[in-house]
Amino acid sequence: MKLYASDASPYARVIRLLWRQLGIEGVEEVMVNPFEQDALLRQANPLGKVPCLITDEASLYDSQVIAHYLDQHWGQGRFHAALADDWGLAVDNALLQGLMDAAVALRVEATRQAEGSRSAFWCQRHRHSLSEGLAKLASSSERWPDTGILSLRLVALLEYLDFRHPELAWRTAQPTLARWLERQTHPSIEATRPR
Ligand SMILES: N[C@@H](CCC(=O)N[C@@H](CS)C(=O)NCC(=O)O)C(=O)O
């Protein structure tokens, strides 16, 4: 299988963590910049986004679909099992995905060339979502199962914030989440840290 990913993408990181933790062999990671290798990616994913997984049967996207696919085929669904009959966990999952969207959108605003083309309104709105969402996760993560897709998404989100938005200083606002992150020690985390 071939996985199109990028070093920085938090969505791709979830998949990079997952296949390592499932012990899948034969995954070739192809690192691309979605904004530069557009033609290559668009052949596989009309949206031109990473992650995208090429299997013998199909081209799979987005990260939620790929995570389900890998878990179903190699993990007997154990990374998603807790979400199936617990709406609270399913909502946490949606919240994590939405917070990644806010963090990536905030990055896009920050990289706009001209200061004048940056939207103060959207920057503030994304920051607001991130602070409210992290506060919610700080209380709910206490009841998550030890391993599972929620934990992978939270690692990917928090370390993306460290990487792209250190000025948010999320550890100061959310020490519980900071302690939670310190307890995550699987070797796949070090191996996939954004750079
Ligand atoms: N909903 C998608 C989001 C993927 C996404 O937005 N990836 C970004 C990188 S962090 C990307 O490839 N952006 C390129 C673009 O927006 O054209 C997922 O969960 O996989």
The ligand as an ORCA input file, in Angstrom:
! r2SCAN-3c Opt
* xyz 0 1
  N     -10.869     15.962      6.078
  C      -9.558     15.630      5.584
  C      -8.653     16.862      5.675
  C      -7.331     16.642      4.977
  C      -6.584     17.969      4.763
  O      -7.171     19.053      4.798
  N      -5.277     17.853      4.533
  C      -4.489     19.035      4.257
  C      -3.095     18.923      4.883
  S      -3.134     19.186      6.616
  C      -4.294     19.186      2.751
  O      -3.923     18.230      2.117
  N      -4.559     20.376      2.196
  C      -4.418     20.642      0.813
  C      -5.555     21.474      0.286
  O      -6.400     21.916      1.109
  O      -5.630     21.672     -0.913
  C      -8.997     14.424      6.335
  O      -9.487     14.149      7.455
  O      -8.145     13.711      5.799
*
